[in-house]
Amino acid sequence: MVDVISQINTEDDGKFEPRRASNSCDTGASTPSSSSDYVTGDADDSSDGKCTVPFTLKSVETQLILPKDATEIILREKVEQCKEMVLESAECSEERKWLVRRLIELRLRAQELREESNESLLETQVILGHHLEPQKTHVVPSGPIYCDNCSAAVWTMLQSWYMCSDCGFCCHWKCLSSICRVCAHVVASEAGGYTYTKDICPERGLSSQSYRCAECNTGIKFTVSKGLSLSCFGSPFKYTAAWIEPRLCDYSGLYYCQRCHWNTTATIPARVIRNWDMEPRKVSRAAAQLLEILEQRPVLNVEQLNPKLFTLVPDLTLVKKLREELQMIKRYLVFCPDANNQGLPWRAGLRSHLIENSNSYAIKDLIDLQNGTLVEEIRGAYDAMRTHITENCELCRARGHLCELCGNDEVIFPWDAGSISCRECSTLYHRACWSKRNHCCPKCYRIQKRLAQINSETDNNLMPSTRTEDSEMHVDSNTAPNN
């Protein structure tokens, strides 16, 4: 019985499994029941079925009854109460046996509650559009991680923390209830792109924000704070003054506190479109996450936002021309089975939106254009697709055109520099032959002539029937009786 007493005094909250006592008065070891055995109805009365309650404990039994909706705090109180009763009971008595059994059941129930709470920590939390997934055992290979809510460091191997699978928002488990930032992915989806593309840093002033942070509504102002710093000349410490000022977001033009603005730098879309300025500027955390999500999304129609940019940036005009020719090449490749087996045009090492249309750009495209990367990427894909059509594939080459004006055997394609297509029927001709014929398409002429002939034949067929109806109406009018 000494082993049982020592296990009771142990403050371990884990599962409790008593061993057989060496005392000869103990007839057998107690087997704890499962939670379904002792939680039936509104109270815990499983001990009655497994072991008869001693007569002396009839009055105390009601104090150890456990409701179904018992919390962990109530369980701890019941466990402490049962431990005291076990120590006060006589050794080798039926009362002690029953109390030990009840203590084991209470500790098992406490363990189940802890396991349920641990399972709830592993569930994805949805807060303000964030899909926060638990990352407790996540090993971060690159640099430290800071909480986006309190800006404190996250000890990834020691603390429970969450990360949004959509925007990368990170926070402690304790900060879940105080999140005030809407998910940047939701903001980008609702707005359909960037909010500020025409105005560069539309600053409104701190007074328009009532001297409060634009995100967390914390009071901010230009103040001087005093801090301690080490001295280099023997004195242990000295006071220094430092400015703590509201931080301006260059994207939205709003002011933020230090917790919501970490001086993160990013390329501003309005500066790129208006001034072709790629220099990163300081933005808030919310703007940084939004710009990171939209960085590779083709949501900018540069020709519509600033058409003069094409005259100022020659490479932008070249890219536009190549993308328009890629649109023509794509019409040939989508019907070619060999091109489909080779992954053309979609797996040609080119971004998909550059093939799908010729107007939309992403900020990543414009940055790569400035660096010279985008032109090389488009050139490589363009040459590979054009070589497949003009040299490697007989089926694609057979879909080429012959100039009807000169009768030459040269196969021409819509993207050739020396070819031109009719706007009406899309027939291809040599540009020189087209100029000699004064931009007159013989195919369109034949089509118009054929339509005119069909219309004239239709009119001739309708004329006899019209004359017959007129004659019949004249006869009817002559034979009608007079009134």
Disulfide bonds with the S-S distance in Angstrom:
Cys25-Cys92 1.95
